[in-house]
Amino acid sequence: MATKTALMTDRQANLSLSDDFESPTHEAWLALIEKMLKGGDFEKRLVSQTADAIKLQPLYQQRADAQAIGRGRVASTWGLCQRIDHPDPKIANELALADLEQGAYCLALVSPDSATARGYGLACANLDDLDRALKNIALDMITLRVEPSSSARRTAALIAALVARRGITPAQTNIAFGLDPLGAAMAAGNLADDWSTVGARMAKTVLALRDKGFGGALITCDTRPIHEAGGSEALELAAALAMAVTYLRALTDAGLSLDDSVQHLSWTMAIDADQFTGIAKLRALRALWARIEEASGIPPRPINIHAETAWRMMTKRDPSVNMLRATMVTFAASVGGADSLSVLPYTLPLGLPDELARRIARNTQTILMEETNLWRVTDPAAGSGAYETLTDELCERAWALFQEIEAAGGMAQHLTSGAFQKTVAATRTAQERAVAHRKAPITGTSEFPNLSEMPETTLNIAKPDPRIPPETRGGTPDQAFDDMVDQLAKGGTIASITPPPSARLAFDKLPSLRRAAPFEKLRDAADAHASKHGKRATVFLANLGPVSEHTTRAMWITNLLAVGGIDVTINEGFTNTSDIGLAFAESGALAACICGADKTYDQLAETTAQTLKTAGAGYVALAGKPGPSEGELQAAGVDTFIFAGVDVLLTLETLHGVLSIAA
């Protein structure tokens, strides 16, 4: 028996299937591709680009010499974070407790004036309100995050007062206070004062929190406003570095050592459904910060990164697709090494999410965490030629942009001068063009829309007003942090520590955009039109020839028009132009689209266009590229040509005007 076992072991040791096959080379693969393309352009067919013009090749070779990029969490799951954004403290507490009982470890406190509140946010007028919102929640057993806002300093005082009221040792808490004056300024379009004053005020707050015993990530560098405004990955990374360096300078100017200052930094980033750039972006941030540490002589240590599903990728239409997008983000954030993650509920663009939407957001993480074990491997992308190359190229571009920001005087100067906003706008324009032309399709919105989708439910509550009346404000801009805490502890209100409105350093803010919004605007207008008139605005399909010839283009046009909330009049096809005229007149439509095969167009397109115009069509489109007969077709009455790659948004906006659909 032993001899037989030994023989089997020898055979297994000598068995190598790879030895039976010739090792393929990259050149051999390229030769096969050239043959398959039959003269087609390799770059156009198989190579795509990121927003930073980084070319994504179809095939990469393994990087066997690559090293794993370290992360903050080692052999532990990421922090499952849920938002506290209900305006009512009592209901917010009930929702938060349910989240914690069902697996959440981290809570994100969203103030009404935070850019991420999306119109809602926990409204705390005083310490009692916050105490109610966090009732029965052990602050020394969870992670509490404060979403950056213009009132972050006052919120920090409120939390410090609550920790003192409950007799909790601050050092035993894990509270990320969300101090991020530059990130908040990007979203708001102003600073309370010049940067030297604001930076010094932030540093004094950090020192006061340290003196009370709080540690960890007191400051965050939040690049979500850049992502929402259409910034590229490299631009986000460059800003993440520049913001952190600016904060370090403010802290060291206040007397902290560089090593102590670094330990109070963290980063917050948005991740969208593009898993490749999402993973590479997180890996690149760690690699870039390691370069900062090396250049500054700071002892290397893992940094803390909080990720959130991107607001700009979410849709109001067919919002269930947001669940799939969130799943991709959760995968990318975990593989990329995020230390904590907040999945936005899939109905958030529609209103304040209910318990079901919150549960799905929570369970999206729980399932991937517990059933796929994504968290068990440190940097699983290490060695992958695709991810290593993309990470390296992101680092190169981000470092160059970071140097440009520093050369311009630093992040604060670059922002207040408006130069940073112009750089973001350049990448946003390219992205908007890609969305409009459906080169960046949005499932359920610009592609495969469902005109019969059922409405989703959200919580029907009024949005809080984040403004504090000037007459109730009793604070001063330079009020000491300890005084603010004491005042709140003695029954003072947030208004009593809020300074009166004053002249601010104003500049262009970064817009908060969702890519789907322009198309959603069309759908909303079309739905309102249908509700008013009892039916949808329609376009008559002038289908030429038998079903086998016109179906492909007719179905494609039907889908495209549905993107704008426009219905179609369907028929089995015509071979007689006079029949087309009669059918159009009977349809009651104001516009028509000719659909058929190219060979049929050669025979019937011109006369069909003329017939439709004679029958009263105010607008005639033709499905397909115009080709050499463009002039003749236009002379016959064709107003536009609709084909893959056309500006779909502009086409639908034009049709809305023709069909009298009010915006």
Residue pairs with C-beta under 8 A, 6 or more apart in sequence:
26 59
26 61
29 59
33 42
33 46
33 58
34 42
37 45
46 57
46 58
47 55
47 56
47 57
47 58
48 55
48 56
49 55
49 56
50 56
50 232
50 233
50 277
50 390
51 232
51 233
51 427
51 430
51 431
52 232
52 233
52 234
52 235
52 393
52 394
52 397
52 427
54 390
54 393
54 394
54 397
56 276
56 386
56 390
57 386
57 389
60 384
60 385
60 386
60 389
61 385
62 383
62 384
62 385
63 383
63 384
63 385
63 388
63 389
64 383
66 382
66 383
66 388
67 382
68 378
68 379
68 382
69 283
69 286
69 287
69 337
69 379
69 382
70 286
70 302
70 378
70 379
71 286
71 302
71 305
71 337
71 339
71 378
71 379
72 302
72 303
72 304
72 305
72 337
72 339
73 337
73 339
73 375
74 378
75 376
76 375
77 369
77 375
78 333
78 334
78 338
78 339
78 340
78 341
78 365
78 369
78 375
79 105
79 106
79 143
79 306
79 339
79 340
79 341
80 103
80 104
80 105
80 106
80 340
80 341
80 362
80 365
80 366
80 369
81 104
81 105
81 106
81 107
81 108
81 143
81 145
81 306
81 340
81 341
81 342
82 96
82 99
82 104
82 106
82 107
82 108
82 342
82 358
82 361
82 362
83 107
83 108
83 110
83 342
83 344
83 345
84 92
84 95
84 96
84 107
84 108
84 109
84 110
84 122
84 133
85 92
85 110
85 117
85 118
85 120
85 121
85 122
85 352
86 92
86 95
86 120
86 122
86 352
86 459
86 461
87 112
87 120
87 121
87 122
87 123
87 461
87 462
87 463
87 464
88 123
88 461
89 122
89 123
89 124
89 129
89 130
89 132
89 133
90 132
90 133
92 122
92 133
93 132
93 133
93 134
93 135
93 136
93 137
95 355
95 358
96 107
96 133
96 134
96 137
97 136
97 137
98 355
98 358
99 107
99 358
99 362
100 107
100 137
100 142
102 359
102 362
102 366
103 362
103 365
103 366
104 362
105 142
105 143
106 142
106 143
106 144
106 145
106 340
106 342
107 137
107 142
107 143
107 144
107 145
108 145
108 146
108 147
108 342
109 122
109 144
109 145
109 146
109 147
109 155
109 159
109 178
110 116
110 117
110 120
110 121
110 122
110 147
111 117
111 121
111 122
111 124
111 146
111 147
111 149
111 151
111 152
111 155
111 466
112 120
112 121
112 122
112 123
112 464
112 465
112 466
113 121
113 149
113 150
113 151
113 466
114 121
114 147
114 148
114 149
115 148
115 149
115 184
115 187
115 188
115 224
115 225
115 512
116 147
116 148
116 224
116 308
116 311
117 147
117 149
117 466
118 311
118 348
118 349
119 463
120 352
120 461
120 463
120 464
121 464
121 466
122 133
123 129
123 464
124 130
124 133
124 155
124 158
124 494
125 493
125 494
125 495
126 488
126 491
126 492
126 493
126 494
127 158
127 161
127 162
127 165
127 488
127 489
127 491
130 158
130 159
130 162
131 162
131 165
134 162
139 162
139 163
139 166
139 168
139 173
139 175
140 168
140 169
140 172
140 173
142 174
143 174
143 175
143 176
143 340
144 159
144 173
144 174
144 175
144 176
145 175
145 176
145 178
145 306
145 340
146 152
146 155
146 156
146 159
146 175
146 176
146 177
146 178
147 178
148 178
148 179
148 180
148 183
148 184
148 220
148 222
148 268
149 155
149 178
149 184
150 184
150 188
150 192
151 494
151 498
152 177
152 178
152 179
152 180
152 181
152 184
153 179
153 201
153 202
153 205
153 481
153 484
154 475
154 484
154 494
154 497
154 498
155 177
155 178
156 177
156 178
156 179
156 205
156 209
156 481
157 481
157 484
157 485
157 488
157 497
158 488
158 494
159 175
159 177
160 170
160 209
160 212
160 214
160 485
161 485
161 488
161 489
163 170
163 173
163 175
164 485
164 489
165 489
169 213
170 209
170 212
170 213
170 214
170 215
171 213
171 214
171 215
173 214
174 216
175 214
175 216
176 216
176 217
176 218
176 220
176 266
176 306
177 209
177 214
177 217
177 218
177 219
178 220
178 222
179 202
179 205
179 206
179 218
179 219
179 220
180 219
180 220
180 221
180 222
180 243
180 268
181 191
181 198
181 199
181 202
182 221
182 243
182 246
182 247
182 411
182 412
182 415
183 220
183 221
183 222
183 223
183 224
183 225
183 243
183 268
184 222
185 191
185 415
186 225
186 226
186 229
186 415
186 509
186 510
187 225
187 509
187 510
187 512
188 509
189 506
189 507
189 508
189 509
189 510
190 504
190 505
190 506
190 507
190 509
191 198
191 412
191 416
191 504
191 505
192 198
192 477
192 499
192 502
192 504
192 505
193 201
193 477
193 504
193 505
194 505
195 246
195 412
195 413
195 416
199 246
199 247
199 249
199 250
199 253
199 412
200 250
200 253
200 254
201 477
201 478
202 219
202 247
202 250
203 250
203 251
203 253
203 254
203 256
204 254
204 480
204 481
205 218
205 481
206 218
206 219
206 251
206 254
206 256
206 264
207 254
207 255
207 256
208 480
208 481
208 482
209 218
209 481
210 218
215 263
215 264
216 263
216 264
216 304
217 264
217 265
217 266
217 304
218 264
219 247
219 264
219 265
219 266
220 265
220 266
220 267
220 268
220 306
221 239
221 240
221 243
221 244
221 247
221 265
221 266
221 267
221 268
222 267
222 268
223 231
223 236
223 237
223 239
223 240
223 243
223 267
223 268
223 269
223 270
224 268
224 269
224 270
224 308
224 310
224 311
225 510
225 512
226 235
226 236
226 239
226 424
226 510
227 236
227 269
227 270
227 272
227 310
227 311
227 312
228 270
228 310
228 311
228 312
228 510
228 511
228 512
228 513
229 421
229 424
229 425
229 428
229 510
229 511
229 512
229 513
230 312
230 424
230 425
230 427
230 428
230 429
230 431
230 432
230 513
231 239
231 424
231 427
231 428
231 510
232 427
233 277
233 280
233 281
233 284
233 394
233 398
234 394
234 397
234 398
234 401
235 398
235 401
235 423
235 424
235 427
236 269
236 281
237 281
237 284
237 285
237 288
237 394
237 395
237 398
237 401
237 402
238 398
238 399
238 400
238 401
238 402
238 404
238 405
239 405
239 411
239 420
240 267
240 269
240 285
240 288
241 288
241 289
241 292
241 398
241 399
241 402
242 402
242 405
242 406
242 410
242 411
242 414
243 411
244 265
244 267
244 289
244 292
245 292
245 406
245 410
245 411
246 410
246 411
246 412
247 261
247 265
248 258
248 261
248 262
248 265
249 410
251 260
251 261
251 264
252 258
252 261
258 296
258 297
258 298
259 298
259 299
262 293
262 298
262 301
263 301
265 303
265 304
266 303
266 304
266 305
266 306
267 285
267 303
267 304
267 305
267 306
268 305
268 306
268 307
268 308
269 281
269 282
269 285
269 305
269 306
269 307
269 308
269 338
270 307
270 308
270 309
270 310
270 311
270 312
271 278
271 281
271 282
271 307
271 308
271 309
271 310
271 329
271 332
271 333
271 336
271 338
272 278
272 309
272 310
272 312
272 313
272 325
272 329
273 310
273 313
273 324
273 325
273 328
273 329
274 332
275 328
275 331
275 332
275 335
276 386
276 387
276 390
277 390
277 394
278 328
278 329
278 332
278 333
278 336
279 332
279 335
279 336
279 381
279 387
280 336
280 381
280 387
280 390
280 391
280 394
281 336
281 394
282 305
282 307
282 332
282 333
282 336
282 337
282 338
283 336
283 337
283 379
283 381
283 387
283 391
284 391
284 394
284 395
284 398
285 303
285 305
286 302
286 303
286 305
286 337
287 391
287 395
288 395
288 398
288 399
288 402
289 303
290 300
291 395
291 399
292 298
293 299
293 300
293 301
294 300
304 339
305 337
305 338
305 339
306 338
306 339
306 340
306 341
306 342
307 329
307 333
307 336
307 338
307 340
307 341
307 342
308 341
308 342
308 343
308 344
309 325
309 326
309 329
309 330
309 341
309 342
309 343
309 344
310 329
311 344
311 512
311 514
312 513
312 514
312 515
313 325
313 514
313 515
314 322
314 325
314 344
314 346
314 348
314 349
314 514
314 516
315 321
315 322
315 349
315 442
315 444
315 445
315 514
315 516
315 520
316 349
316 350
316 516
316 520
317 444
317 445
317 449
317 450
317 453
317 516
317 519
317 520
317 523
318 443
318 444
318 445
318 449
318 450
318 453
319 346
319 347
319 349
319 350
319 444
319 456
320 346
320 444
321 443
321 444
322 344
322 346
322 347
322 349
323 346
323 360
323 364
326 343
326 344
326 346
326 361
326 364
327 364
327 368
329 341
329 343
330 341
330 343
330 364
330 365
330 368
331 368
331 374
333 341
334 341
334 368
334 369
334 374
334 375
335 374
335 380
335 381
336 381
337 378
337 379
341 365
343 361
343 362
343 364
343 365
344 361
345 353
345 357
345 358
345 360
345 361
346 353
346 357
346 360
346 361
347 353
347 354
347 357
347 456
347 457
347 458
348 357
349 514
350 456
350 458
351 458
351 459
351 460
352 458
352 459
352 461
353 361
353 458
353 459
354 457
354 458
354 459
356 457
357 456
357 458
368 374
369 375
374 380
381 387
381 388
381 391
382 388
401 423
405 411
405 414
405 420
408 414
408 417
408 419
409 417
411 420
414 420
415 421
415 507
416 505
416 507
417 507
418 507
418 508
421 507
421 508
421 509
421 510
424 510
428 513
431 440
431 515
432 515
432 518
433 439
434 440
435 442
435 446
435 515
435 518
435 649
436 518
436 647
436 648
436 649
436 650
437 645
437 646
437 647
437 648
438 446
438 447
438 644
438 645
438 648
439 645
440 515
441 447
442 515
442 516
442 519
444 450
445 516
445 519
445 520
445 523
445 563
446 516
446 519
446 563
446 648
447 559
447 563
448 559
449 523
449 559
449 562
449 563
451 536
451 562
451 565
451 567
468 494
468 495
468 498
469 495
470 500
470 501
472 493
472 495
472 496
473 495
473 496
473 498
473 499
473 500
473 501
474 495
474 496
474 497
474 498
475 484
475 496
475 497
475 498
475 499
476 499
477 499
477 502
479 497
479 499
484 497
487 496
487 497
488 494
488 497
514 520
518 649
519 563
519 564
519 649
519 652
521 663
522 563
522 564
522 565
522 649
522 652
522 653
522 656
523 563
523 564
523 565
524 565
525 565
525 656
525 661
525 662
525 663
526 536
526 537
526 564
526 565
526 566
526 656
526 661
527 565
528 662
529 536
529 537
529 565
529 659
529 660
529 661
529 662
530 536
530 537
530 565
535 567
536 565
536 566
536 567
537 565
537 566
537 567
537 590
537 659
537 660
537 661
538 566
538 567
538 568
538 569
538 587
538 588
538 589
539 561
539 566
539 567
539 568
539 569
539 589
539 591
539 592
539 593
539 621
539 655
539 659
540 568
540 569
540 583
540 584
540 587
540 589
540 591
540 592
540 593
540 612
540 617
541 554
541 557
541 558
541 568
541 569
541 570
541 571
541 592
541 593
541 595
542 574
542 580
542 584
542 592
542 593
542 594
542 595
542 608
542 612
543 550
543 554
543 570
543 571
543 572
543 573
543 574
543 595
543 596
544 550
544 573
544 574
544 575
544 594
544 595
544 596
544 597
544 600
544 601
544 604
544 605
544 608
545 573
545 574
545 575
545 596
545 597
545 600
545 604
546 573
547 572
547 573
549 573
549 596
549 597
549 600
550 573
550 595
550 596
550 597
550 600
553 595
553 596
553 597
553 623
553 624
554 570
554 595
554 623
556 623
557 568
557 593
557 595
557 623
557 642
558 568
558 570
560 642
560 648
560 651
560 652
561 567
561 568
561 593
561 652
561 655
563 648
563 652
564 652
564 653
564 655
564 656
565 661
566 652
566 655
566 656
566 659
568 593
569 587
569 589
571 583
573 596
574 580
574 583
575 604
577 604
577 607
577 608
577 610
577 611
578 611
580 608
580 611
580 612
580 615
581 611
581 612
581 614
581 615
582 615
584 592
584 611
584 612
584 615
584 616
584 617
585 615
585 616
589 617
590 617
590 618
590 619
590 658
590 659
590 660
591 617
591 618
591 619
591 620
591 621
591 655
591 658
591 659
592 612
592 617
592 619
592 620
592 621
593 620
593 621
593 622
593 623
593 642
594 601
594 605
594 608
594 609
594 612
594 620
594 621
594 622
594 623
594 638
595 623
596 604
596 605
596 623
598 624
598 627
601 622
601 624
601 629
602 629
605 622
605 629
605 633
605 636
605 638
606 629
606 632
606 633
606 636
607 636
609 620
609 622
609 633
609 636
609 637
609 638
610 636
610 637
612 620
612 637
613 620
613 637
617 637
618 658
619 639
619 640
619 654
619 655
619 658
620 637
620 638
620 639
621 638
621 639
621 640
621 641
621 642
621 651
622 633
622 638
622 640
622 641
622 642
623 642
623 643
624 641
624 642
624 643
625 641
625 643
626 633
626 634
626 638
626 641
630 641
633 641
640 651
640 654
642 651
656 663
